[in-house]
Amino acid sequence: MNFLGISKSYTNKEWVGPSEQNLQQALAYSKSLSIPHLSALQLIKNKINEGDYLDYISPKIKNLIPSPKIFLDMEKGSLRLRRALEQKESVAIFADYDVDGTVSAALISLWLRNFSIEPTVYIPDRETEGFGPNIDAMNKLALNHTLIICVDCGTDSEEAIRGATERGVDVIVIDHHKSDTFSKSAYAIINPNRFDEKNTFPYLCAAGVVFIFLVEMNRIIPKSRSSEINLLSYLNLVSLATVADVVPLIGLNRAFVKQGLKIFQNRLCLKMFGTHFNLLQNFNEETIAFQVAPRLNASGRIDTAYLTYQFLTATDPKSIEIYLNKMEAANKERKALEKIILSSAVQQISNAEKQKPYTLVKAKGWHKGVIGIIASRLKDLYGGLCVAITIDGDVGHGSIRSTEEIDLTEILQELKSRDVLISGGGHKQAAGFSLLIDRIEEFDDIVADHLSDHTSLKNSSALLEIDGMIDIEGVNTDLIDKINLLGPFGSQVPQPIIVIPSCQLLFVKELGEGHLSCKLKKEKGTLDAICFNAKKKGLDIPLSKPNQILHLAGNLVKNEWNGVTKPQMRIVDIAKI
């Protein structure tokens, strides 16, 4: 349903609002639950029944977590680790280099410390080793260990795992990545996205699966020992990984994040993180996504992800401070590289002659560690599906990012079936791959053909879904608090986009590179607003002329500055009246 008659905004979007049926249903919800109309509209959008409201805003892990045994190989894998504990075996952990991987390794390590076991943790180098277990690393671990646990990777790493098992080592895989095959040499593969699973809890990140694995471990060890281990204290780490890995914030994941945020700073390293980077406000999903996760990921992109693992498991304040300084140095280098490469990618797009149903950029020498970020930034700028490839010799290493309307795993499967890729894997909206450079043109054609038939993606790219409308005088921190009860917001549960109609632009000032701050006025009230990357979004033009009357769409948030909390709109789109 066209909203306010806006068929073309300044970002070339048609605004589409709630249906009349949803509006009427929201009125009923609002009255019976005593909640704002905007909150009621969100409940309906997320398909939450009126009677489930209280459970939705306060999800309980005990009510949502499944019996661990529903997962294939869970019993087999947990019994194997118990045997390792009983026989005091040497244990190694092979982890992916992103936050989900390092958190997963940290969770198992912290749990093992309760038994005075300090596992060897191996995290591959992104540049030289790439994703997942490799033969050399697994063979080295097999020399001095009898059990290797692969976390956030390994499901289809048959060759590397077989090399270890042939040396008498058992390998347990705890993963969440989709794959149409899995290693037959692994002792156990616990993965809700195994092709032979019953699609139970497919939305979990690896750390979420690890947490359930540890629940089972606590169940099968002597009660005298399990009673000493407070698994709920691990939820701050689980929430960190869940947000950082951009998995859907639905079901059990909502509970992980909601409960984990309550105790986020109970862990010394995370508390010191907040102090070190002057994040004095309460941590929320946004803070994790834009402040914590990028800094933790930077180590794996630029330096070594083992640094992140050390930070997450550290208990000594002096060591934590050293790790924080090293991570910030890596993050600054990451930002500098990202700026240079993104500028080059945008220039490449502007010079392109051929029109495609998606965005692809490629170049020699781009740093592999930031390719994923570049693809994400391009998606934010251009929408749809975006691919960034760095060329090293005769091999291209790439990352893909997309909106929720299309499943990247389907595209990867098609590319693999045609032997276009050397390797590839990832998530529904984020994936990585490598291929020979002489196959890039074929890659391009296959992706373009796939997308040309995907009408939902084409249509959605030209639409902005509006969740509700409110006048300035109705915006206050209490309203925002009530809307935020429906969080955490993230993948599949986006922050509501709300329109403030016919408001006057009082003044505008530039903040940093391309960000604009302004004040809005309408009749009885005023409201602070900010537009990030205004120029890149094409919103600097309407914001350059004060005193004009505009329709503005964005998110309502609380802005804390110098001890004062005020409501603020984060502008995502603007339309003429």
Secondary structure by P-SEA (a helix, b strand, c coil): cccccccccccbbbbbcccaaaaaaaaaaaaaacccaaaaaaaaaacccccaaaaaacccccccccccccccaaaaaaaaaaaaaaaccbbbbbbcccaaaaaaaaaaaaaaaaaccccbbbbcccccccccccaaaaaaaaacccbbbbccccccaaaaaaaaaaabbbbbbbcccccccccccccccccccccccccccccccaaaaaaaaaaaaaaaccaaaaaacccccaaaaaaaaaaaacccccaaaaaaaaaaaacccccaaaaaaaaaacccccccccccccccccccccccccccaaaaaaaaacccaaaaaaaaaaaaaaaaaaaaaaaaaaaaaaaaaaaccccccbbbbbbccccccaaaaaaaaaaaacccbbbbbbbccccccbbbbbcccccaaaaaaaaaaaccccccccccccccccccccaaaaaaaaaaaaaaaaaaaaaaaabbbbccccccccccaaaaaaaacccccccccccbbbbbccccccccccccccbbbbbbbcccbbbbbbbccccccccccccccccbbbbbbbbbbbbbcccbbbbbbbccccccc
